[in-house]
Amino acid sequence: MQNQRKYTEKDLEIWEKELKDFLPDRIFDFHTHIWLREHLVEEVTSKEVNPSLPVVCEEFTIEDLREVESILFPGKRVEMLMFGNPEKGVRVDENNIYVSFSSQKVNSYALMMPPITATVEELKTIVSEGGFIGFKPYWTFVTWKEQNDVLIEDIVTEAQLEVANERGLLILLHVPRKLRLADPYNLASIRRIAKQFPNLKIILAHIGRAYCSWPAKAGLDQLRDLENVYFDTAMVQNPVTFQLLFRKVDKSRILFGTDFPIAMEKGKVVCVNNRNLFVTTKKYPWSLSRVGDKEEVECTFFAYEIIRAIKEAVELEGLSAAEVNSIFYDNAKRLVESILRR
């Protein structure tokens, strides 16, 4: 890891005093990205508004991922669900092949990034040959619309739904649109898909992008009855969001995820006037920082802030040790094994 990501005495103190004993011995990280530099067709410029994986690092290999997991979670046994880099200008086919090979190499699990134009037969072939357990579609593959105009139906094609339903696969979905989980079009689409295709599993990445609590307040009640809709915790660092999730959704449908390599950066997601902002030690085009000032921002890893927020909500809501174990490992393991048994 680069200098700004290295473990410091403060990080070690946080791990030893706050996180080590809270976490179970086994962890399942349900949200990680890997890719090689050669998979990038175009350089991602510094004008990117949202956190951009190639801005954080030009490549993030399976070896990098395993190193980060071992450094940030020392003494824990970590399994992973991995997928590629869903940025514009990525060689999707090559990245998918690398993800498939890497997941088998480390005895973990893989999702494929499905081309928008892929047919049912093409998807079936890629899934079978690559050993994928589902799909990771993304709004950036919808090149004819702006993000806030994209519908879930633009991202998740009928071919993907047919294959996922037939084989019981999962779809890890980063919801589009400005209102995120609170968007009525998103909620209607999620409900339709979940009911019309009951054998597939929808995982809403970032709790439906509820980095602030307002999307969770608006959306979770409308999804609580859908047993095939799950939520991953990637990059969510708001204890209130987790409190709402624990209260409104069966805890068996919550999956711990980091979003490495973004989550290996040092920073914290904060909410100001219902907008999530990224405060980081190192300055990025998408973050706030005081690098160069007399008082630099001292941060720990985003990944640690995710766990800190979960822990605070766990303590406030009185979750049991068994429920904590299920969030960090058991739920994910049971879910992937149910797919592999089909």
PAVEX-716570 format. One record per atom (N, C-alpha, C): residue in three letters; x, y, z. Coordinates in pm, whole numbers, plus 50000, padded with zeros to 5 digits. Atoms other than C-alpha are relative to their C-alpha. Layout:
ALAXYZ
...
% end
This chain:
MET500844988050000
MET500005000050000
MET500885012550000
GLN499254987650006
GLN501105035649937
GLN500045006450138
ASN499744994249868
ASN502265058050222
ASN498735004450072
GLN501184994749933
GLN498875074250285
GLN499094988950048
ARG500875011049960
ARG497335039650330
ARG500664991350106
LYS499305008749908
LYS499925025250566
LYS499405000550139
TYR500475001149861
TYR499015013450909
TYR500815009350089
THR499344991549903
THR499815038851179
THR499694994850140
GLU500295003649861
GLU499845035951556
GLU498535002750034
LYS501404996949976
LYS496425052351558
LYS499094989349940
ASP500785010750062
ASP495035026451315
ASP500064987350085
LEU499845011949917
LEU496454998551530
LEU499185001250129
GLU500784997849877
GLU494845013851839
GLU498514997949973
ILE501415001850036
ILE491465015251663
ILE499684985249983
TRP500225014350021
TRP491804979051555
TRP499984992550133
GLU499865007649875
GLU492904966151895
GLU498905003350100
LYS500934995949895
LYS490524986352113
LYS498534999849956
GLU501384998450045
GLU487424989751895
GLU499474988749915
LEU500525008450107
LEU487214964251618
LEU500334985250013
LYS499545013950003
LYS489174932251675
LYS499054990550072
ASP500875008949923
ASP486984917251944
ASP498545000949959
PHE501374998650049
PHE483784930351789
PHE499754990949880
LEU500155007850122
LEU484384912051461
LEU500134985150029
PRO499825014549986
PRO483944874251431
PRO501334995749939
ASP498735005150052
ASP486934852551343
ASP499974998749848
ARG500145001250145
ARG485574847750990
ARG499195012049948
ILE500644988550063
ILE484624877150768
ILE499764996849853
PHE500295001250143
PHE482954876850427
PHE499815014049946
ASP500074986850062
ASP483614908550228
ASP499244998549868
PHE500905002550111
PHE480744909549980
PHE500095010649889
HIS499954989250099
HIS481864939949777
HIS501455004349978
THR498624996350031
THR485374941949626
THR500205000449848
HIS499694998450142
HIS486784952849289
HIS501454995949975
ILE498635002450045
ILE489854940049106
ILE500095002149849
TRP499764998350143
TRP491334948548766
TRP501485002349978
LEU498634997150040
LEU494614952148580
LEU500035012949920
ARG499834987650075
ARG495944983948425
ARG499654998149853
GLU500245002650142
GLU495694967748084
GLU498514998949965
HIS501445000750026
HIS491904964948125
HIS499395013749976
LEU500524986450017
LEU491535002948110
LEU500275004849858
VAL499864994950137
VAL490885016447761
VAL500365014750002
GLU499794985649992
GLU490835052947861
GLU500425003850141
GLU499644994949868
GLU492435071948144
GLU498815007550059
VAL501034992449931
VAL489935084648398
VAL500615013150045
THR499394987049974
THR490575121848427
THR499675004950140
SER500214994249867
SER490745142748742
SER498705007950008
LYS501274992849999
LYS487445158848640
LYS498844991450051
GLU501075008749950
GLU485505128848766
GLU499435005650130
VAL500664994649882
VAL482955140149027
VAL499884989450109
ASN500195010649903
ASN482325106649195
ASN501314992750026
PRO498815008049975
PRO484925084449361
PRO500264990649883
SER499665007450121
SER486725068349070
SER501134990350032
LEU499015010149961
LEU488615035849114
LEU501375002449937
PRO498674997650055
PRO491415043448865
PRO500695012450053
VAL499354988649937
VAL492005077049036
VAL500664995850130
VAL499425005049876
VAL492625058449362
VAL501244991749971
CYS498845007950041
CYS494955033549193
CYS499794995449857
GLU500125003650141
GLU495715024748833
GLU499554985649980
GLU500485013750003
GLU495164988148901
GLU499904995050143
PHE500175006049868
PHE494074966849194
PHE499874985049976
THR499925014150034
THR495114930849155
THR499444991350111
ILE500445009349897
ILE493974900049340
ILE501024999550113
GLU498974999749897
GLU497294901249523
GLU499875012450087
ASP500234987749923
ASP496614937349625
ASP498824998150096
LEU501195001949917
LEU493174927749753
LEU500314991150119
ARG499685009149889
ARG494474898849960
ARG500935006850101
GLU499104993049909
GLU497234920750103
GLU499245009950087
VAL500774990249924
VAL494794948150204
VAL499124993250104
GLU500855007249905
GLU492404923250364
GLU500834994950118
SER499185005649893
SER495254907650562
SER500565010950091
ILE499454989049920
ILE496674941250678
ILE498915006550085
LEU501054993249926
LEU493364956850779
LEU499254990950095
PHE500715009549914
PHE491884925150931
PHE500954989050048
PRO499005010049961
PRO494894907851090
PRO499404989350092
GLY500475011049918
GLY494174873751236
GLY498624994949965
LYS501335004350042
LYS490774870951066
LYS500104992249868
ARG500085007450126
ARG489904846250791
ARG498965006749913
VAL500864991850084
VAL488454866150503
VAL499704992949868
GLU500445004350132
GLU486434853450207
GLU499425012149928
MET500354988050076
MET485464876849926
MET499084996849883
LEU500704999650128
LEU482984883549650
LEU500645011149921
MET499244990250078
MET484834901349373
MET499415001749861
PHE500454996850135
PHE484034917949043
PHE500915010849946
GLY499074991050068
GLY485624941848798
GLY499795014650033
ASN500034985449986
ASN485934979248759
ASN498955005549905
PRO501094995950090
PRO482624992648625
PRO500065014649957
GLU499854986350048
GLU484035025448500
GLU499845000349848
LYS499974998250144
LYS483625039348152
LYS501434997649951
GLY498685002250053
GLY486505028347937
GLY500714988250062
VAL499415012249946
VAL487094993448076
VAL499754988749900
ARG500165011850085
ARG487684962047868
ARG499254989450081
VAL500855008049913
VAL484774943548024
VAL500304985249988
ASP499785014450020
ASP485424909347870
ASP501314995650067
GLU498715003649942
GLU489084909047976
GLU499955000950153
ASN500114998449855
ASN488274921748324
ASN499204988550060
ASN500795011349951
ASN485604894648366
ASN500834987350007
ILE499155012050001
ILE488094867548270
ILE500985000250117
TYR499064998649889
TYR490594880748522
TYR499334997650134
VAL500745001849875
VAL487984881948798
VAL499674985250021
SER500325014249990
SER486894846148724
SER501234992050042
PHE498765007249969
PHE490474833048728
PHE500465002850142
SER499504996149868
SER491364852549042
SER499164994150112
SER500875005349895
SER488344841249242
SER500264985150022
GLN499705014249986
GLN489124804849172
GLN501394997850062
LYS498655000949947
LYS492774810749258
LYS500045001150151
VAL499994997649855
VAL491944822549611
VAL498784993950069
ASN501145007049941
ASN488864800849667
ASN498955009750052
SER501074990749968
SER486404829849668
SER498995000049886
TYR501165000150089
TYR483484840549449
TYR500035012249909
ALA499894989650101
ALA482954861849141
ALA498655003649939
LEU501114995050081
LEU480354883148965
LEU500555004849867
MET499604994750130
MET480514891948598
MET499315013449976
MET500604987650047
MET479914926548457
MET499354996849865
PRO500675004550123
PRO477264918548192
PRO499905011049896
PRO500214990250107
PRO477404936947859
PRO498505002449980
ILE501404996450018
ILE474134955247799
ILE499374992049886
THR500545006450120
THR473744938147461
THR500034984750006
ALA499855014549992
ALA474424902547583
ALA498654992949996
THR501225007950010
THR471774876847492
THR499934989850113
VAL500175010549899
VAL470394849547716
VAL501054989249982
GLU499035010850025
GLU472594823347552
GLU501425004450028
GLU498664995049972
GLU475694845047572
GLU500255000950150
LEU499854999049854
LEU475114851847942
LEU500134986250064
LYS499915013549945
LYS474534815048015
LYS501394994249978
THR498675005450032
THR477794805947843
THR501075006350089
ILE498984993249920
ILE479844832248026
ILE499904996050146
VAL500205004149861
VAL478314823248363
VAL500564986050023
SER499555013949984
SER479004786148313
SER501514998849989
GLU498565001250022
GLU482524789948179
GLU500815007350107
GLY499254992049903
GLY483544816248434
GLY499724996650145
GLY500345003349863
GLY481924800948740
GLY499445011850078
PHE500564988249934
PHE480134833648815
PHE498724996350075
ILE501225002549924
ILE477394834149080
ILE498995011249981
GLY500954989350026
GLY475704865048943
GLY500605011149918
PHE499664988850086
PHE475924898548771
PHE500265012750082
LYS499754986749945
LYS477314932948856
LYS499795010349889
PRO500264989350098
PRO475554957148618
PRO500295013550063
TYR499674986849946
TYR476254994148652
TYR499485010749905
TRP500634989550081
TRP474765026748533
TRP500955005749895
THR499054994450098
THR477975037148351
THR499954992749866
PHE500135007250127
PHE477255010548088
PHE498835005049917
VAL501104993750072
VAL474135030247992
VAL500525013349946
THR499274988450053
THR475915054847766
THR499115010649938
TRP500904990850069
TRP472845071547618
TRP499195008750094
LYS500734992049904
LYS471555087147940
LYS500945005350107
GLU499314995249881
GLU472785108148230
GLU499604991450119
GLN500265008849887
GLN472985090348566
GLN498635002350063
ASN501264997149933
ASN469955107948710
ASN498784997249914
ASP501115003850088
ASP467845097648409
ASP499934984949978
VAL499935014450024
VAL468855060948409
VAL498974992850085
LEU500915008849930
LEU466235035148504
LEU500684986650026
ILE499435013249971
ILE467035001848662
ILE499834990749881
GLU500235008350119
GLU465514985748351
GLU501015002749890
ASP498934997450096
ASP468225002948146
ASP501274992350036
ILE498785006549950
ILE470924986848361
ILE499864984849999
VAL500245014349984
VAL469434952648430
VAL499064995549888
THR500785003750117
THR468254937548102
THR499124987950027
GLU500875011649987
GLU465524911748055
GLU500804987149985
ALA499165011950014
ALA468204887047944
ALA500704996750131
GLN499385002349869
GLN470044891548274
GLN498994994350098
LEU501035004449906
LEU466824886948467
LEU499594985549972
GLU500405013750035
GLU465884855348279
GLU501054990050045
VAL498925009249962
VAL469274839048334
VAL500134999350152
ALA499864999749854
ALA469514850048698
ALA498854992650067
ASN501145006949940
ASN466014837348774
ASN500054985049977
GLU499915014250032
GLU466534804148599
GLU501044992950085
ARG498895006449930
ARG469794797348781
ARG500125004250146
GLY499964995749861
GLY469044814449112
GLY501185008850032
LEU498824991649982
LEU471864839649065
LEU499655013050072
LEU500224987049937
LEU472334872849239
LEU500375011349905
ILE499724987850075
ILE472364907749092
ILE500365010850102
LEU499544989649909
LEU474424933349282
LEU499815013549932
LEU500494988250070
LEU472834966549197
LEU500365012950072
HIS499734986349955
HIS474125002049242
HIS498895008649942
VAL501184993250055
VAL470865021349211
VAL500395013649944
PRO499714986950059
PRO470955051848984
PRO499075010650057
ARG500954989249976
ARG469125085049006
ARG500315007650129
LYS499644990749894
LYS469425114649241
LYS499424996050135
LEU500655003449874
LEU466985101849504
LEU500374986150053
ARG499455012649951
ARG468675067749527
ARG498904990550046
LEU500995009549951
LEU466685043649745
LEU498645006550020
ALA501274992949983
ALA464005070349789
ALA499295002749868
ASP500574996950131
ASP463355073049415
ASP498824990749971
PRO501175008650024
PRO459835060449330
PRO500174990649882
TYR499755008950113
TYR460985046348995
TYR500884988350043
ASN499135010749951
ASN463775026849165
ASN499234990150086
LEU500755008749910
LEU461455013349433
LEU499014991349922
ALA500955007750081
ALA458835002949178
ALA500724989249919
SER499245009750078
SER461484985648965
SER500494988550086
ILE499515010549911
ILE462984966849258
ILE498874990750041
ARG501145008249961
ARG459564955049371
ARG499534991249883
ARG500445007950115
ARG458594944049021
ARG500944988449973
ILE499025010550029
ILE461814924748964
ILE499964989150107
ALA500005009749891
ALA461734908249305
ALA498794990849995
LYS501215008050004
LYS458154896349259
LYS499884991949871
GLN500135006950129
GLN458324887248890
GLN501064989349982
PHE498895009650013
PHE461644868548925
PHE500414995450139
PRO499795003249858
PRO461464852449270
PRO501224991450029
ASN498865008849975
ASN464404828649222
ASN501345007450001
LEU498764992449995
LEU467034855749173
LEU500085007750131
LYS499794991949880
LYS468514876349457
LYS500545013649959
ILE499534986450024
ILE468874914049438
ILE500765004650124
ILE499234994049890
ILE471624928949652
ILE500155014849969
LEU499884985650019
LEU471364966549688
LEU501315004850061
ALA498694995449955
ALA474914979449707
ALA499855013050079
HIS499964987749919
HIS475615006149971
HIS498635002950065
ILE501364998549945
ILE472144999850123
ILE499195009549912
GLY500714991250093
GLY470725015949812
GLY500585013949995
ARG499284987249997
ARG473335043949834
ARG499495008950113
ALA500484992549883
ALA472045054150178
ALA501195004050088
TYR498874995149923
TYR475285070550287
TYR499535009850107
CYS500744992449900
CYS473025095450463
CYS498754991950033
SER501115008349955
SER469985082550648
SER498715002349922
TRP501294996850061
TRP467265099350440
TRP499554989949893
PRO500525010050093
PRO467165073550155
PRO499494987650070
ALA500455011749924
ALA466855045650412
ALA498645002650065
LYS501294996549940
LYS464025063650592
LYS498884999149897
ALA501044999350102
ALA462145067850266
ALA499754986649931
GLY500125011750085
GLY462795034250101
GLY499884986550066
LEU499935013449942
LEU463315005650344
LEU498644993950029
ASP501325005349969
ASP459675002350447
ASP499354993449878
GLN500625005450121
GLN458714995350086
GLN500694987349950
LEU499255011850044
LEU461274967250054
LEU500084989250107
ARG499805008949886
ARG461064950250392
ARG499334986449980
ASP500735012650018
ASP458614923450272
ASP500574991349888
LEU499455007250115
LEU460754912249976
LEU501164991250047
GLU499015009049941
GLU462664881650095
GLU501224997849911
ASN498855001850090
ASN464934880549787
ASN500735013149971
VAL499254987450010
VAL466194916449833
VAL500905001250122
TYR498984999249897
TYR469414920050032
TYR500685013749993
PHE499344987049991
PHE471574949750135
PHE501454998050041
ASP498625000449954
ASP475344953450146
ASP500415013450060
THR499644988449917
THR477104977950377
THR501105008649940
ALA498804993750055
ALA479834990150140
ALA499965015250007
MET499744985649988
MET481055025350223
MET498955007650080
VAL500974993249915
VAL478065033250448
VAL500615001750139
GLN499334996949873
GLN479385050350762
GLN499115008350092
ASN500984992449923
ASN476215064550914
ASN499274990550095
PRO500645009249906
PRO475045047151234
PRO498475000149992
VAL501464999450009
VAL471465059451186
VAL499494991649884
THR500385008550111
THR471295042650847
THR499974985450043
PHE499975013849954
PHE472315009951011
PHE498914997250103
GLN501125001849906
GLN469805014851293
GLN498704997749925
LEU501215001750081
LEU467045018851037
LEU499984986449933
LEU499915013050066
LEU468254988150850
LEU499704988750098
PHE500225010549900
PHE468324966951167
PHE498534999450043
ARG501394999549954
ARG464814978251262
ARG499014995349892
LYS500995001750106
LYS463134974950922
LYS500204987549914
VAL499705011150090
VAL464824945450749
VAL500484988050082
ASP499515012049934
ASP465354909550857
ASP501534999649993
LYS498544999149994
LYS468974907850968
LYS500714989249918
SER499425010250086
SER469534876650758
SER500245005249858
ARG499864994250134
ARG469404899650452
ARG501025011449996
ILE498974989549993
ILE472314922250557
ILE501374993549980
LEU498725005950040
LEU475764915650408
LEU501125010450016
PHE498864990949984
PHE479044931650514
PHE500785001149870
GLY499144997750116
GLY481024947250230
GLY500795012750020
THR499134988549982
THR483864972350205
THR499995009749882
ASP499774992350121
ASP484184984549843
ASP501485002849979
PHE498594998650035
PHE487944979349825
PHE500145000749848
PRO498964992649930
PRO490014996249689
PRO499595013650056
ILE500384987149944
ILE488035027949771
ILE500124999850152
ALA500065000749854
ALA487635016150132
ALA501364998850066
MET498675000349939
MET491405012850182
MET500575014150012
GLU499584986349981
GLU491705050550153
GLU499675004650142
LYS500244994749866
LYS491815070750473
LYS499075011949992
GLY500994989450006
GLY488735091750525
GLY498724996150071
LYS501325002549941
LYS485135093550638
LYS498945006549912
VAL501144994450072
VAL481805098750463
VAL499135007650102
VAL500824991849910
VAL479865127250627
VAL498815005549922
CYS501204994850063
CYS476435141950557
CYS499815014750037
VAL500254985849980
VAL475825179150513
VAL498815003949914
ASN501214996050072
ASN472355191450419
ASN499544989049903
ASN500495011650074
ASN471365156550301
ASN500884996149881
ARG499055003650106
ARG474415153650076
ARG501204993250064
ASN498835006749945
ASN477165128550139
ASN501295005849939
LEU498704994650041
LEU480705142550124
LEU501104990850051
PHE498875008549965
PHE484015124150136
PHE501135008750054
VAL498874993249938
VAL486595137750379
VAL501174990250001
THR498875009150012
THR490015122750312
THR501295006650046
THR498674994949966
THR493585125950434
THR500725004549874
LYS499414996450127
LYS494865125850077
LYS498975007249914
LYS500924992250081
LYS493325151249842
LYS499684992849870
TYR500475005550127
TYR491215137549555
TYR499035009949936
PRO500974991050064
PRO489035155349296
PRO498594998850058
TRP501345002449949
TRP485975140349466
TRP499905001450152
SER500004999949854
SER486935146849830
SER500345013850056
LEU499594988249925
LEU487445173850091
LEU501234996550082
SER498775002849927
SER490885176350251
SER500685013050034
ARG499204988349962
ARG493225200450426
ARG501484997049982
VAL498615003050026
VAL496425185850288
VAL500725012849961
GLY499234987850026
GLY499045213250286
GLY499745010850102
ASP500274990449892
ASP497405232550570
ASP500794996150124
LYS499275003049877
LYS498915234250915
LYS499374988250074
GLU500685010949933
GLU496275210451046
GLU499414990649895
GLU500505009750096
GLU495895180750814
GLU498954991250067
VAL501055008749950
VAL492905157650851
VAL500614986350033
GLU499515013249962
GLU493895126651048
GLU498844990149994
CYS501085009550021
CYS491705098250928
CYS500524985850012
THR499685014150013
THR491635060750949
THR499334994949872
PHE500505005850125
PHE490575037050673
PHE498475001149992
PHE501445000550021
PHE487095040150523
PHE499434986950052
ALA500485013149957
ALA486755002850595
ALA499764999650151
TYR500174999649855
TYR487245008950967
TYR498805008650040
GLU501144991349968
GLU484665036950963
GLU498684992849971
ILE501195008250025
ILE482125012950808
ILE499714991450123
ILE500195009149887
ILE482664988551093
ILE499675007750127
ARG500334991549884
ARG482635016251355
ARG498515003650000
ALA501404996250007
ALA479215027351232
ALA499084988150027
ILE500785012149972
ILE477874991751232
ILE500034997050149
LYS499885003149857
LYS479204986551582
LYS499165009450085
GLU500804990549922
GLU477585018251714
GLU498524996749991
ALA501415003550018
ALA474235008251566
ALA499684986850070
VAL500185012849930
VAL474644972651701
VAL499805002450149
GLU500104997149857
GLU475164986352051
GLU498715007450034
LEU501224992449975
LEU472265010852027
LEU498754991549985
GLU501185008350027
GLU469874984451892
GLU500034986850077
GLY499935012049918
GLY471054956252119
GLY500054987049923
LEU499875012450076
LEU471964930551853
LEU500844990050077
SER499265010749934
SER473264897251975
SER501294997049925
ALA498765004250065
ALA476684882551899
ALA499704991449878
ALA500375008450114
ALA474984857151672
ALA499545008549882
GLU500454991250109
GLU473344885151473
GLU501185007349938
VAL498804993650054
VAL476684902951438
VAL500764990249911
ASN499315010150081
ASN478284870751314
ASN499294997949867
SER500745002350124
SER475504866551060
SER500255011249901
ILE499784988750089
ILE476044901450918
ILE501404999549938
PHE498624999750049
PHE479804897550887
PHE500444987349928
TYR499555012350068
TYR479914861650763
TYR498854990749961
ASP500935011050023
ASP477024837150796
ASP499015002749888
ASN500994996950104
ASN474484854950574
ASN500584998449861
ALA499375000750131
ALA476894858250283
ALA500354985749963
LYS499605013750028
LYS478194822950312
LYS498784991549964
ARG501225007650027
ARG474694808350324
ARG499435003749863
LEU500544995550127
LEU473654829350024
LEU500784994149882
VAL499235005250113
VAL476524819049796
VAL499914984749992
GLU500125014650003
GLU476234782549897
GLU498664995749944
SER501305003350058
SER472544782849807
SER500025000849848
ILE499864998750145
ILE473524794149457
ILE500814988249945
LEU499145010650049
LEU476254768249419
LEU499334986250006
ARG500695012949990
ARG473924739949523
ARG498994997649889
ARG501045001450103
ARG471484746749239
ARG500524992249879
% end
